[in-house]
Amino acid sequence: MWIESDNKLKREFKFKDFNEAISFINRIAVVSEKYNHHPEIYNVYNKVIISLCTHDQGSVITDKDYDLAKKIDDIL
């Protein structure tokens, strides 16, 4: 579930292992590049934390972030 916190849309994902986590990150990278909207990504072993905000709009949550969050959810 995505939550709004500190002007960012955030979600934590947990996977079976590091390889699954990195595979997920790589798929996010392809989508992010396609839409020219790049998340903050934090990874430790099987945990991935994604934070979204629109920097060129003053680092706030915009429709662009909700759209990318939906695309990230679709990757799962």
PQR file with spaces between the fields and no chain letter, atoms N, CA, C, O and H, PARSE charges and radii, in Angstrom:
ATOM       1  N    MET     1       0.844   -1.173    0.000 -0.4000 1.5000
ATOM       2  CA   MET     1       0.000    0.000    0.000 -0.0000 2.0000
ATOM       3  C    MET     1       0.898    1.248    0.000  0.5500 1.7000
ATOM       4  O    MET     1       1.832    1.356    0.794 -0.5500 1.4000
ATOM       5  N    TRP     2       0.600    2.160   -0.885 -0.4000 1.5000
ATOM       6  CA   TRP     2       1.318    3.424   -0.965 -0.0000 2.0000
ATOM       7  C    TRP     2       0.817    4.354    0.131  0.5500 1.7000
ATOM       8  O    TRP     2      -0.383    4.419    0.400 -0.5500 1.4000
ATOM       9  H    TRP     2      -0.160    2.072   -1.530  0.4000 1.0000
ATOM      10  N    ILE     3       1.741    5.074    0.761 -0.4000 1.5000
ATOM      11  CA   ILE     3       1.363    6.058    1.762 -0.0000 2.0000
ATOM      12  C    ILE     3       1.965    7.410    1.395  0.5500 1.7000
ATOM      13  O    ILE     3       3.016    7.481    0.760 -0.5500 1.4000
ATOM      14  H    ILE     3       2.715    5.021    0.542  0.4000 1.0000
ATOM      15  N    GLU     4       1.295    8.467    1.797 -0.4000 1.5000
ATOM      16  CA   GLU     4       1.824    9.814    1.620 -0.0000 2.0000
ATOM      17  C    GLU     4       2.538   10.204    2.907  0.5500 1.7000
ATOM      18  O    GLU     4       1.954   10.158    3.990 -0.5500 1.4000
ATOM      19  H    GLU     4       0.440    8.410    2.313  0.4000 1.0000
ATOM      20  N    SER     5       3.810   10.588    2.779 -0.4000 1.5000
ATOM      21  CA   SER     5       4.612   10.980    3.932 -0.0000 2.0000
ATOM      22  C    SER     5       5.710   11.933    3.482  0.5500 1.7000
ATOM      23  O    SER     5       6.425   11.651    2.521 -0.5500 1.4000
ATOM      24  H    SER     5       4.284   10.625    1.899  0.4000 1.0000
ATOM      25  N    ASP     6       5.844   13.062    4.173 -0.4000 1.5000
ATOM      26  CA   ASP     6       6.908   14.035    3.877 -0.0000 2.0000
ATOM      27  C    ASP     6       6.911   14.464    2.407  0.5500 1.7000
ATOM      28  O    ASP     6       7.968   14.524    1.779 -0.5500 1.4000
ATOM      29  H    ASP     6       5.263   13.291    4.953  0.4000 1.0000
ATOM      30  N    ASN     7       5.748   14.757    1.868 -0.4000 1.5000
ATOM      31  CA   ASN     7       5.600   15.181    0.468 -0.0000 2.0000
ATOM      32  C    ASN     7       6.099   14.139   -0.527  0.5500 1.7000
ATOM      33  O    ASN     7       6.547   14.480   -1.621 -0.5500 1.4000
ATOM      34  H    ASN     7       4.889   14.709    2.378  0.4000 1.0000
ATOM      35  N    LYS     8       6.019   12.876   -0.144 -0.4000 1.5000
ATOM      36  CA   LYS     8       6.410   11.782   -1.032 -0.0000 2.0000
ATOM      37  C    LYS     8       5.370   10.672   -0.940  0.5500 1.7000
ATOM      38  O    LYS     8       4.706   10.494    0.081 -0.5500 1.4000
ATOM      39  H    LYS     8       5.655   12.599    0.745  0.4000 1.0000
ATOM      40  N    LEU     9       5.256    9.948   -2.016 -0.4000 1.5000
ATOM      41  CA   LEU     9       4.435    8.749   -2.072 -0.0000 2.0000
ATOM      42  C    LEU     9       5.401    7.586   -1.875  0.5500 1.7000
ATOM      43  O    LEU     9       6.350    7.437   -2.644 -0.5500 1.4000
ATOM      44  H    LEU     9       5.796   10.093   -2.846  0.4000 1.0000
ATOM      45  N    LYS    10       5.167    6.748   -0.837 -0.4000 1.5000
ATOM      46  CA   LYS    10       6.142    5.722   -0.468 -0.0000 2.0000
ATOM      47  C    LYS    10       5.484    4.346   -0.354  0.5500 1.7000
ATOM      48  O    LYS    10       4.312    4.203   -0.005 -0.5500 1.4000
ATOM      49  H    LYS    10       4.395    6.870   -0.212  0.4000 1.0000
ATOM      50  N    ARG    11       6.310    3.340   -0.669 -0.4000 1.5000
ATOM      51  CA   ARG    11       5.853    1.966   -0.489 -0.0000 2.0000
ATOM      52  C    ARG    11       7.064    1.063   -0.288  0.5500 1.7000
ATOM      53  O    ARG    11       8.113    1.263   -0.900 -0.5500 1.4000
ATOM      54  H    ARG    11       7.262    3.456   -0.952  0.4000 1.0000
ATOM      55  N    GLU    12       6.901    0.068    0.575 -0.4000 1.5000
ATOM      56  CA   GLU    12       7.941   -0.929    0.812 -0.0000 2.0000
ATOM      57  C    GLU    12       7.507   -2.260    0.214  0.5500 1.7000
ATOM      58  O    GLU    12       6.356   -2.675    0.352 -0.5500 1.4000
ATOM      59  H    GLU    12       6.049   -0.094    1.072  0.4000 1.0000
ATOM      60  N    PHE    13       8.439   -2.914   -0.446 -0.4000 1.5000
ATOM      61  CA   PHE    13       8.200   -4.215   -1.061 -0.0000 2.0000
ATOM      62  C    PHE    13       9.198   -5.205   -0.477  0.5500 1.7000
ATOM      63  O    PHE    13      10.353   -4.855   -0.239 -0.5500 1.4000
ATOM      64  H    PHE    13       9.373   -2.577   -0.558  0.4000 1.0000
ATOM      65  N    LYS    14       8.758   -6.446   -0.244 -0.4000 1.5000
ATOM      66  CA   LYS    14       9.664   -7.504    0.214 -0.0000 2.0000
ATOM      67  C    LYS    14       9.566   -8.678   -0.746  0.5500 1.7000
ATOM      68  O    LYS    14       8.484   -9.061   -1.190 -0.5500 1.4000
ATOM      69  H    LYS    14       7.819   -6.731   -0.438  0.4000 1.0000
ATOM      70  N    PHE    15      10.734   -9.239   -1.053 -0.4000 1.5000
ATOM      71  CA   PHE    15      10.828  -10.334   -2.010 -0.0000 2.0000
ATOM      72  C    PHE    15      11.492  -11.541   -1.378  0.5500 1.7000
ATOM      73  O    PHE    15      11.981  -11.474   -0.251 -0.5500 1.4000
ATOM      74  H    PHE    15      11.613   -8.929   -0.692  0.4000 1.0000
ATOM      75  N    LYS    16      11.508  -12.642   -2.109 -0.4000 1.5000
ATOM      76  CA   LYS    16      12.081  -13.887   -1.609 -0.0000 2.0000
ATOM      77  C    LYS    16      13.572  -13.724   -1.309  0.5500 1.7000
ATOM      78  O    LYS    16      14.074  -14.227   -0.304 -0.5500 1.4000
ATOM      79  H    LYS    16      11.111  -12.697   -3.025  0.4000 1.0000
ATOM      80  N    ASP    17      14.268  -13.016   -2.194 -0.4000 1.5000
ATOM      81  CA   ASP    17      15.712  -12.865   -2.030 -0.0000 2.0000
ATOM      82  C    ASP    17      16.209  -11.633   -2.787  0.5500 1.7000
ATOM      83  O    ASP    17      15.425  -10.897   -3.386 -0.5500 1.4000
ATOM      84  H    ASP    17      13.861  -12.608   -3.011  0.4000 1.0000
ATOM      85  N    PHE    18      17.507  -11.426   -2.748 -0.4000 1.5000
ATOM      86  CA   PHE    18      18.140  -10.273   -3.390 -0.0000 2.0000
ATOM      87  C    PHE    18      17.910  -10.258   -4.897  0.5500 1.7000
ATOM      88  O    PHE    18      17.639   -9.203   -5.470 -0.5500 1.4000
ATOM      89  H    PHE    18      18.144  -12.024   -2.261  0.4000 1.0000
ATOM      90  N    ASN    19      18.016  -11.415   -5.542 -0.4000 1.5000
ATOM      91  CA   ASN    19      17.842  -11.468   -6.999 -0.0000 2.0000
ATOM      92  C    ASN    19      16.454  -11.002   -7.429  0.5500 1.7000
ATOM      93  O    ASN    19      16.318  -10.281   -8.418 -0.5500 1.4000
ATOM      94  H    ASN    19      18.236  -12.272   -5.077  0.4000 1.0000
ATOM      95  N    GLU    20      15.424  -11.411   -6.690 -0.4000 1.5000
ATOM      96  CA   GLU    20      14.066  -10.958   -7.020 -0.0000 2.0000
ATOM      97  C    GLU    20      13.924   -9.458   -6.806  0.5500 1.7000
ATOM      98  O    GLU    20      13.270   -8.775   -7.593 -0.5500 1.4000
ATOM      99  H    GLU    20      15.534  -11.996   -5.887  0.4000 1.0000
ATOM     100  N    ALA    21      14.534   -8.948   -5.746 -0.4000 1.5000
ATOM     101  CA   ALA    21      14.469   -7.509   -5.474 -0.0000 2.0000
ATOM     102  C    ALA    21      15.137   -6.716   -6.602  0.5500 1.7000
ATOM     103  O    ALA    21      14.588   -5.719   -7.072 -0.5500 1.4000
ATOM     104  H    ALA    21      15.066   -9.503   -5.107  0.4000 1.0000
ATOM     105  N    ILE    22      16.300   -7.152   -7.026 -0.4000 1.5000
ATOM     106  CA   ILE    22      17.029   -6.449   -8.094 -0.0000 2.0000
ATOM     107  C    ILE    22      16.290   -6.567   -9.427  0.5500 1.7000
ATOM     108  O    ILE    22      16.261   -5.611  -10.202 -0.5500 1.4000
ATOM     109  H    ILE    22      16.746   -7.962   -6.644  0.4000 1.0000
ATOM     110  N    SER    23      15.708   -7.703   -9.695 -0.4000 1.5000
ATOM     111  CA   SER    23      14.914   -7.868  -10.914 -0.0000 2.0000
ATOM     112  C    SER    23      13.757   -6.869  -10.939  0.5500 1.7000
ATOM     113  O    SER    23      13.483   -6.257  -11.971 -0.5500 1.4000
ATOM     114  H    SER    23      15.731   -8.479   -9.065  0.4000 1.0000
ATOM     115  N    PHE    24      13.087   -6.709   -9.810 -0.4000 1.5000
ATOM     116  CA   PHE    24      11.996   -5.732   -9.677 -0.0000 2.0000
ATOM     117  C    PHE    24      12.508   -4.321   -9.931  0.5500 1.7000
ATOM     118  O    PHE    24      11.878   -3.553  -10.658 -0.5500 1.4000
ATOM     119  H    PHE    24      13.310   -7.206   -8.972  0.4000 1.0000
ATOM     120  N    ILE    25      13.638   -3.978   -9.341 -0.4000 1.5000
ATOM     121  CA   ILE    25      14.231   -2.645   -9.538 -0.0000 2.0000
ATOM     122  C    ILE    25      14.541   -2.413  -11.019  0.5500 1.7000
ATOM     123  O    ILE    25      14.288   -1.330  -11.547 -0.5500 1.4000
ATOM     124  H    ILE    25      14.150   -4.602   -8.751  0.4000 1.0000
ATOM     125  N    ASN    26      15.083   -3.419  -11.678 -0.4000 1.5000
ATOM     126  CA   ASN    26      15.408   -3.275  -13.106 -0.0000 2.0000
ATOM     127  C    ASN    26      14.162   -3.052  -13.956  0.5500 1.7000
ATOM     128  O    ASN    26      14.195   -2.286  -14.919 -0.5500 1.4000
ATOM     129  H    ASN    26      15.289   -4.299  -11.250  0.4000 1.0000
ATOM     130  N    ARG    27      13.070   -3.714  -13.607 -0.4000 1.5000
ATOM     131  CA   ARG    27      11.819   -3.505  -14.353 -0.0000 2.0000
ATOM     132  C    ARG    27      11.267   -2.100  -14.092  0.5500 1.7000
ATOM     133  O    ARG    27      10.715   -1.466  -14.991 -0.5500 1.4000
ATOM     134  H    ARG    27      13.042   -4.337  -12.825  0.4000 1.0000
ATOM     135  N    ILE    28      11.421   -1.623  -12.854 -0.4000 1.5000
ATOM     136  CA   ILE    28      11.005   -0.252  -12.538 -0.0000 2.0000
ATOM     137  C    ILE    28      11.835    0.748  -13.348  0.5500 1.7000
ATOM     138  O    ILE    28      11.309    1.753  -13.827 -0.5500 1.4000
ATOM     139  H    ILE    28      11.868   -2.138  -12.123  0.4000 1.0000
ATOM     140  N    ALA    29      13.111    0.473  -13.497 -0.4000 1.5000
ATOM     141  CA   ALA    29      13.994    1.371  -14.242 -0.0000 2.0000
ATOM     142  C    ALA    29      13.529    1.552  -15.682  0.5500 1.7000
ATOM     143  O    ALA    29      13.563    2.664  -16.209 -0.5500 1.4000
ATOM     144  H    ALA    29      13.538   -0.344  -13.109  0.4000 1.0000
ATOM     145  N    VAL    30      13.100    0.477  -16.315 -0.4000 1.5000
ATOM     146  CA   VAL    30      12.633    0.554  -17.704 -0.0000 2.0000
ATOM     147  C    VAL    30      11.394    1.446  -17.806  0.5500 1.7000
ATOM     148  O    VAL    30      11.314    2.311  -18.678 -0.5500 1.4000
ATOM     149  H    VAL    30      13.072   -0.426  -15.887  0.4000 1.0000
ATOM     150  N    VAL    31      10.435    1.230  -16.912 -0.4000 1.5000
ATOM     151  CA   VAL    31       9.202    2.028  -16.926 -0.0000 2.0000
ATOM     152  C    VAL    31       9.500    3.484  -16.584  0.5500 1.7000
ATOM     153  O    VAL    31       8.960    4.393  -17.215 -0.5500 1.4000
ATOM     154  H    VAL    31      10.500    0.527  -16.203  0.4000 1.0000
ATOM     155  N    SER    32      10.350    3.708  -15.596 -0.4000 1.5000
ATOM     156  CA   SER    32      10.689    5.065  -15.175 -0.0000 2.0000
ATOM     157  C    SER    32      11.351    5.852  -16.306  0.5500 1.7000
ATOM     158  O    SER    32      11.056    7.028  -16.519 -0.5500 1.4000
ATOM     159  H    SER    32      10.788    2.969  -15.084  0.4000 1.0000
ATOM     160  N    GLU    33      12.229    5.198  -17.005 -0.4000 1.5000
ATOM     161  CA   GLU    33      12.910    5.854  -18.124 -0.0000 2.0000
ATOM     162  C    GLU    33      11.923    6.167  -19.240  0.5500 1.7000
ATOM     163  O    GLU    33      11.986    7.238  -19.844 -0.5500 1.4000
ATOM     164  H    GLU    33      12.470    4.243  -16.832  0.4000 1.0000
ATOM     165  N    LYS    34      11.016    5.244  -19.516 -0.4000 1.5000
ATOM     166  CA   LYS    34      10.012    5.453  -20.559 -0.0000 2.0000
ATOM     167  C    LYS    34       9.170    6.698  -20.284  0.5500 1.7000
ATOM     168  O    LYS    34       8.855    7.456  -21.202 -0.5500 1.4000
ATOM     169  H    LYS    34      10.964    4.374  -19.026  0.4000 1.0000
ATOM     170  N    TYR    35       8.808    6.905  -19.018 -0.4000 1.5000
ATOM     171  CA   TYR    35       7.961    8.038  -18.656 -0.0000 2.0000
ATOM     172  C    TYR    35       8.756    9.233  -18.140  0.5500 1.7000
ATOM     173  O    TYR    35       8.176   10.238  -17.730 -0.5500 1.4000
ATOM     174  H    TYR    35       9.064    6.289  -18.272  0.4000 1.0000
ATOM     175  N    ASN    36      10.098    9.121  -18.162 -0.4000 1.5000
ATOM     176  CA   ASN    36      10.979   10.196  -17.719 -0.0000 2.0000
ATOM     177  C    ASN    36      10.576   10.702  -16.333  0.5500 1.7000
ATOM     178  O    ASN    36      10.501   11.906  -16.087 -0.5500 1.4000
ATOM     179  H    ASN    36      10.568    8.304  -18.496  0.4000 1.0000
ATOM     180  N    HIS    37      10.322    9.759  -15.449 -0.4000 1.5000
ATOM     181  CA   HIS    37       9.969   10.081  -14.056 -0.0000 2.0000
ATOM     182  C    HIS    37      10.644    9.031  -13.186  0.5500 1.7000
ATOM     183  O    HIS    37      10.275    7.857  -13.211 -0.5500 1.4000
ATOM     184  H    HIS    37      10.383    8.781  -15.649  0.4000 1.0000
ATOM     185  N    HIS    38      11.629    9.462  -12.422 -0.4000 1.5000
ATOM     186  CA   HIS    38      12.531    8.525  -11.767 -0.0000 2.0000
ATOM     187  C    HIS    38      12.352    8.540  -10.246  0.5500 1.7000
ATOM     188  O    HIS    38      12.469    9.593   -9.619 -0.5500 1.4000
ATOM     189  H    HIS    38      11.929   10.416  -12.402  0.4000 1.0000
ATOM     190  N    PRO    39      12.072    7.384   -9.659 -0.5600 1.5000
ATOM     191  CA   PRO    39      11.851    7.295   -8.215  0.2800 2.0000
ATOM     192  C    PRO    39      13.161    7.254   -7.433  0.5500 1.7000
ATOM     193  O    PRO    39      14.229    6.985   -7.981 -0.5500 1.4000
ATOM     194  N    GLU    40      13.044    7.527   -6.149 -0.4000 1.5000
ATOM     195  CA   GLU    40      14.126    7.228   -5.222 -0.0000 2.0000
ATOM     196  C    GLU    40      13.955    5.752   -4.869  0.5500 1.7000
ATOM     197  O    GLU    40      12.859    5.312   -4.520 -0.5500 1.4000
ATOM     198  H    GLU    40      12.176    7.746   -5.704  0.4000 1.0000
ATOM     199  N    ILE    41      15.038    4.997   -4.962 -0.4000 1.5000
ATOM     200  CA   ILE    41      14.970    3.559   -4.703 -0.0000 2.0000
ATOM     201  C    ILE    41      16.014    3.202   -3.650  0.5500 1.7000
ATOM     202  O    ILE    41      17.190    3.540   -3.783 -0.5500 1.4000
ATOM     203  H    ILE    41      15.928    5.354   -5.245  0.4000 1.0000
ATOM     204  N    TYR    42      15.567    2.520   -2.608 -0.4000 1.5000
ATOM     205  CA   TYR    42      16.443    2.059   -1.539 -0.0000 2.0000
ATOM     206  C    TYR    42      16.309    0.540   -1.478  0.5500 1.7000
ATOM     207  O    TYR    42      15.199    0.009   -1.439 -0.5500 1.4000
ATOM     208  H    TYR    42      14.612    2.246   -2.499  0.4000 1.0000
ATOM     209  N    ASN    43      17.442   -0.153   -1.470 -0.4000 1.5000
ATOM     210  CA   ASN    43      17.418   -1.619   -1.461 -0.0000 2.0000
ATOM     211  C    ASN    43      18.382   -2.169   -0.427  0.5500 1.7000
ATOM     212  O    ASN    43      19.542   -1.763   -0.369 -0.5500 1.4000
ATOM     213  H    ASN    43      18.343    0.278   -1.502  0.4000 1.0000
ATOM     214  N    VAL    44      17.898   -3.092    0.386 -0.4000 1.5000
ATOM     215  CA   VAL    44      18.741   -3.898    1.272 -0.0000 2.0000
ATOM     216  C    VAL    44      18.253   -5.331    1.148  0.5500 1.7000
ATOM     217  O    VAL    44      17.117   -5.646    1.504 -0.5500 1.4000
ATOM     218  H    VAL    44      16.955   -3.421    0.339  0.4000 1.0000
ATOM     219  N    TYR    45      19.110   -6.183    0.648 -0.4000 1.5000
ATOM     220  CA   TYR    45      18.843   -7.594    0.423 -0.0000 2.0000
ATOM     221  C    TYR    45      17.508   -7.810   -0.294  0.5500 1.7000
ATOM     222  O    TYR    45      17.429   -7.595   -1.503 -0.5500 1.4000
ATOM     223  H    TYR    45      20.032   -5.927    0.359  0.4000 1.0000
ATOM     224  N    ASN    46      16.462   -8.228    0.416 -0.4000 1.5000
ATOM     225  CA   ASN    46      15.188   -8.535   -0.257 -0.0000 2.0000
ATOM     226  C    ASN    46      14.155   -7.424   -0.100  0.5500 1.7000
ATOM     227  O    ASN    46      12.997   -7.600   -0.481 -0.5500 1.4000
ATOM     228  H    ASN    46      16.526   -8.403    1.398  0.4000 1.0000
ATOM     229  N    LYS    47      14.554   -6.296    0.450 -0.4000 1.5000
ATOM     230  CA   LYS    47      13.628   -5.186    0.688 -0.0000 2.0000
ATOM     231  C    LYS    47      13.924   -4.036   -0.272  0.5500 1.7000
ATOM     232  O    LYS    47      15.075   -3.648   -0.471 -0.5500 1.4000
ATOM     233  H    LYS    47      15.494   -6.153    0.760  0.4000 1.0000
ATOM     234  N    VAL    48      12.851   -3.502   -0.862 -0.4000 1.5000
ATOM     235  CA   VAL    48      12.956   -2.350   -1.758 -0.0000 2.0000
ATOM     236  C    VAL    48      11.965   -1.303   -1.263  0.5500 1.7000
ATOM     237  O    VAL    48      10.786   -1.596   -1.067 -0.5500 1.4000
ATOM     238  H    VAL    48      11.916   -3.817   -0.700  0.4000 1.0000
ATOM     239  N    ILE    49      12.450   -0.088   -1.063 -0.4000 1.5000
ATOM     240  CA   ILE    49      11.583    1.028   -0.679 -0.0000 2.0000
ATOM     241  C    ILE    49      11.619    2.051   -1.808  0.5500 1.7000
ATOM     242  O    ILE    49      12.685    2.503   -2.225 -0.5500 1.4000
ATOM     243  H    ILE    49      13.408    0.150   -1.222  0.4000 1.0000
ATOM     244  N    ILE    50      10.438    2.402   -2.290 -0.4000 1.5000
ATOM     245  CA   ILE    50      10.296    3.363   -3.383 -0.0000 2.0000
ATOM     246  C    ILE    50       9.669    4.635   -2.828  0.5500 1.7000
ATOM     247  O    ILE    50       8.690    4.579   -2.084 -0.5500 1.4000
ATOM     248  H    ILE    50       9.572    2.035   -1.951  0.4000 1.0000
ATOM     249  N    SER    51      10.239    5.784   -3.195 -0.4000 1.5000
ATOM     250  CA   SER    51       9.665    7.089   -2.861 -0.0000 2.0000
ATOM     251  C    SER    51       9.486    7.872   -4.155  0.5500 1.7000
ATOM     252  O    SER    51      10.385    7.939   -4.994 -0.5500 1.4000
ATOM     253  H    SER    51      11.034    5.829   -3.800  0.4000 1.0000
ATOM     254  N    LEU    52       8.305    8.462   -4.295 -0.4000 1.5000
ATOM     255  CA   LEU    52       7.986    9.235   -5.494 -0.0000 2.0000
ATOM     256  C    LEU    52       7.588   10.658   -5.118  0.5500 1.7000
ATOM     257  O    LEU    52       6.804   10.874   -4.194 -0.5500 1.4000
ATOM     258  H    LEU    52       7.575    8.408   -3.613  0.4000 1.0000
ATOM     259  N    CYS    53       8.138   11.620   -5.844 -0.4000 1.5000
ATOM     260  CA   CYS    53       7.669   12.998   -5.802 -0.0000 2.0000
ATOM     261  C    CYS    53       8.127   13.646   -7.106  0.5500 1.7000
ATOM     262  O    CYS    53       9.021   13.145   -7.787 -0.5500 1.4000
ATOM     263  H    CYS    53       8.775   11.445   -6.594  0.4000 1.0000
ATOM     264  N    THR    54       7.503   14.755   -7.432 -0.4000 1.5000
ATOM     265  CA   THR    54       7.832   15.433   -8.682 -0.0000 2.0000
ATOM     266  C    THR    54       8.729   16.614   -8.351  0.5500 1.7000
ATOM     267  O    THR    54       8.267   17.652   -7.877 -0.5500 1.4000
ATOM     268  H    THR    54       6.776   15.163   -6.879  0.4000 1.0000
ATOM     269  N    HIS    55      10.024   16.438   -8.610 -0.4000 1.5000
ATOM     270  CA   HIS    55      11.011   17.441   -8.226 -0.0000 2.0000
ATOM     271  C    HIS    55      10.823   18.770   -8.954  0.5500 1.7000
ATOM     272  O    HIS    55      11.001   19.834   -8.361 -0.5500 1.4000
ATOM     273  H    HIS    55      10.399   15.595   -8.995  0.4000 1.0000
ATOM     274  N    ASP    56      10.466   18.713  -10.233 -0.4000 1.5000
ATOM     275  CA   ASP    56      10.331   19.971  -10.988 -0.0000 2.0000
ATOM     276  C    ASP    56       9.044   20.729  -10.669  0.5500 1.7000
ATOM     277  O    ASP    56       8.798   21.796  -11.231 -0.5500 1.4000
ATOM     278  H    ASP    56      10.321   17.849  -10.715  0.4000 1.0000
ATOM     279  N    GLN    57       8.228   20.185   -9.775 -0.4000 1.5000
ATOM     280  CA   GLN    57       7.019   20.879   -9.310 -0.0000 2.0000
ATOM     281  C    GLN    57       7.168   21.285   -7.844  0.5500 1.7000
ATOM     282  O    GLN    57       6.179   21.577   -7.172 -0.5500 1.4000
ATOM     283  H    GLN    57       8.428   19.318   -9.319  0.4000 1.0000
ATOM     284  N    GLY    58       8.401   21.302   -7.354 -0.4000 1.5000
ATOM     285  CA   GLY    58       8.643   21.705   -5.980 -0.0000 2.0000
ATOM     286  C    GLY    58       8.723   20.542   -5.015  0.5500 1.7000
ATOM     287  O    GLY    58       8.500   20.706   -3.815 -0.5500 1.4000
ATOM     288  H    GLY    58       9.205   21.065   -7.900  0.4000 1.0000
ATOM     289  N    SER    59       9.045   19.357   -5.538 -0.4000 1.5000
ATOM     290  CA   SER    59       9.171   18.145   -4.719 -0.0000 2.0000
ATOM     291  C    SER    59       7.912   17.857   -3.907  0.5500 1.7000
ATOM     292  O    SER    59       7.951   17.697   -2.687 -0.5500 1.4000
ATOM     293  H    SER    59       9.226   19.224   -6.513  0.4000 1.0000
ATOM     294  N    VAL    60       6.805   17.797   -4.624 -0.4000 1.5000
ATOM     295  CA   VAL    60       5.513   17.452   -4.036 -0.0000 2.0000
ATOM     296  C    VAL    60       4.929   16.270   -4.823  0.5500 1.7000
ATOM     297  O    VAL    60       5.417   15.923   -5.898 -0.5500 1.4000
ATOM     298  H    VAL    60       6.773   17.927   -5.615  0.4000 1.0000
ATOM     299  N    ILE    61       3.895   15.672   -4.273 -0.4000 1.5000
ATOM     300  CA   ILE    61       3.212   14.562   -4.950 -0.0000 2.0000
ATOM     301  C    ILE    61       2.265   15.137   -5.998  0.5500 1.7000
ATOM     302  O    ILE    61       1.465   16.027   -5.711 -0.5500 1.4000
ATOM     303  H    ILE    61       3.498   15.954   -3.400  0.4000 1.0000
ATOM     304  N    THR    62       2.369   14.610   -7.223 -0.4000 1.5000
ATOM     305  CA   THR    62       1.495   15.035   -8.313 -0.0000 2.0000
ATOM     306  C    THR    62       0.870   13.809   -8.968  0.5500 1.7000
ATOM     307  O    THR    62       1.165   12.673   -8.599 -0.5500 1.4000
ATOM     308  H    THR    62       3.019   13.886   -7.457  0.4000 1.0000
ATOM     309  N    ASP    63       0.005   14.057   -9.942 -0.4000 1.5000
ATOM     310  CA   ASP    63      -0.604   12.950  -10.700 -0.0000 2.0000
ATOM     311  C    ASP    63       0.457   12.073  -11.344  0.5500 1.7000
ATOM     312  O    ASP    63       0.262   10.868  -11.500 -0.5500 1.4000
ATOM     313  H    ASP    63      -0.234   14.980  -10.241  0.4000 1.0000
ATOM     314  N    LYS    64       1.580   12.677  -11.718 -0.4000 1.5000
ATOM     315  CA   LYS    64       2.678   11.932  -12.322 -0.0000 2.0000
ATOM     316  C    LYS    64       3.163   10.826  -11.367  0.5500 1.7000
ATOM     317  O    LYS    64       3.508    9.728  -11.804 -0.5500 1.4000
ATOM     318  H    LYS    64       1.738   13.657  -11.591  0.4000 1.0000
ATOM     319  N    ASP    65       3.186   11.125  -10.080 -0.4000 1.5000
ATOM     320  CA   ASP    65       3.621   10.145   -9.082 -0.0000 2.0000
ATOM     321  C    ASP    65       2.595    9.033   -8.912  0.5500 1.7000
ATOM     322  O    ASP    65       2.953    7.858   -8.834 -0.5500 1.4000
ATOM     323  H    ASP    65       2.906   12.017   -9.725  0.4000 1.0000
ATOM     324  N    TYR    66       1.325    9.404   -8.855 -0.4000 1.5000
ATOM     325  CA   TYR    66       0.275    8.388   -8.752 -0.0000 2.0000
ATOM     326  C    TYR    66       0.265    7.480   -9.980  0.5500 1.7000
ATOM     327  O    TYR    66       0.039    6.275   -9.867 -0.5500 1.4000
ATOM     328  H    TYR    66       1.034   10.358   -8.919  0.4000 1.0000
ATOM     329  N    ASP    67       0.511    8.066  -11.155 -0.4000 1.5000
ATOM     330  CA   ASP    67       0.553    7.265  -12.383 -0.0000 2.0000
ATOM     331  C    ASP    67       1.711    6.271  -12.344  0.5500 1.7000
ATOM     332  O    ASP    67       1.545    5.103  -12.694 -0.5500 1.4000
ATOM     333  H    ASP    67       0.694    9.044  -11.247  0.4000 1.0000
ATOM     334  N    LEU    68       2.891    6.743  -11.912 -0.4000 1.5000
ATOM     335  CA   LEU    68       4.040    5.838  -11.843 -0.0000 2.0000
ATOM     336  C    LEU    68       3.828    4.775  -10.760  0.5500 1.7000
ATOM     337  O    LEU    68       4.217    3.623  -10.948 -0.5500 1.4000
ATOM     338  H    LEU    68       3.025    7.693  -11.628  0.4000 1.0000
ATOM     339  N    ALA    69       3.225    5.141   -9.645 -0.4000 1.5000
ATOM     340  CA   ALA    69       2.929    4.163   -8.593 -0.0000 2.0000
ATOM     341  C    ALA    69       2.048    3.047   -9.151  0.5500 1.7000
ATOM     342  O    ALA    69       2.275    1.874   -8.854 -0.5500 1.4000
ATOM     343  H    ALA    69       2.909    6.077   -9.493  0.4000 1.0000
ATOM     344  N    LYS    70       1.064    3.395   -9.940 -0.4000 1.5000
ATOM     345  CA   LYS    70       0.176    2.405  -10.543 -0.0000 2.0000
ATOM     346  C    LYS    70       0.971    1.482  -11.482  0.5500 1.7000
ATOM     347  O    LYS    70       0.770    0.268  -11.487 -0.5500 1.4000
ATOM     348  H    LYS    70       0.879    4.348  -10.181  0.4000 1.0000
ATOM     349  N    LYS    71       1.856    2.065  -12.260 -0.4000 1.5000
ATOM     350  CA   LYS    71       2.682    1.270  -13.182 -0.0000 2.0000
ATOM     351  C    LYS    71       3.611    0.324  -12.401  0.5500 1.7000
ATOM     352  O    LYS    71       3.833   -0.817  -12.807 -0.5500 1.4000
ATOM     353  H    LYS    71       2.019    3.052  -12.256  0.4000 1.0000
ATOM     354  N    ILE    72       4.145    0.814  -11.282 -0.4000 1.5000
ATOM     355  CA   ILE    72       5.000   -0.037  -10.439 -0.0000 2.0000
ATOM     356  C    ILE    72       4.180   -1.187   -9.861  0.5500 1.7000
ATOM     357  O    ILE    72       4.642   -2.328   -9.834 -0.5500 1.4000
ATOM     358  H    ILE    72       3.964    1.741  -10.952  0.4000 1.0000
ATOM     359  N    ASP    73       2.974   -0.892   -9.402 -0.4000 1.5000
ATOM     360  CA   ASP    73       2.105   -1.956   -8.896 -0.0000 2.0000
ATOM     361  C    ASP    73       1.805   -2.991   -9.980  0.5500 1.7000
ATOM     362  O    ASP    73       1.739   -4.190   -9.706 -0.5500 1.4000
ATOM     363  H    ASP    73       2.599    0.035   -9.424  0.4000 1.0000
ATOM     364  N    ASP    74       1.629   -2.523  -11.189 -0.4000 1.5000
ATOM     365  CA   ASP    74       1.359   -3.436  -12.309 -0.0000 2.0000
ATOM     366  C    ASP    74       2.533   -4.383  -12.587  0.5500 1.7000
ATOM     367  O    ASP    74       2.333   -5.495  -13.076 -0.5500 1.4000
ATOM     368  H    ASP    74       1.683   -1.549  -11.411  0.4000 1.0000
ATOM     369  N    ILE    75       3.745   -3.947  -12.277 -0.4000 1.5000
ATOM     370  CA   ILE    75       4.923   -4.793  -12.472 -0.0000 2.0000
ATOM     371  C    ILE    75       4.856   -6.026  -11.588  0.5500 1.7000
ATOM     372  O    ILE    75       5.302   -7.105  -11.979 -0.5500 1.4000
ATOM     373  H    ILE    75       3.908   -3.044  -11.879  0.4000 1.0000
ATOM     374  N    LEU    76       4.297   -5.866  -10.397 -0.4000 1.5000
ATOM     375  CA   LEU    76       4.193   -7.005   -9.477 -0.0000 2.0000
ATOM     376  C    LEU    76       3.348   -8.093  -10.078  0.5500 1.7000
ATOM     377  O    LEU    76       3.145   -9.134   -9.453 -0.5500 1.4000
ATOM     378  H    LEU    76       3.934   -4.990  -10.079  0.4000 1.0000
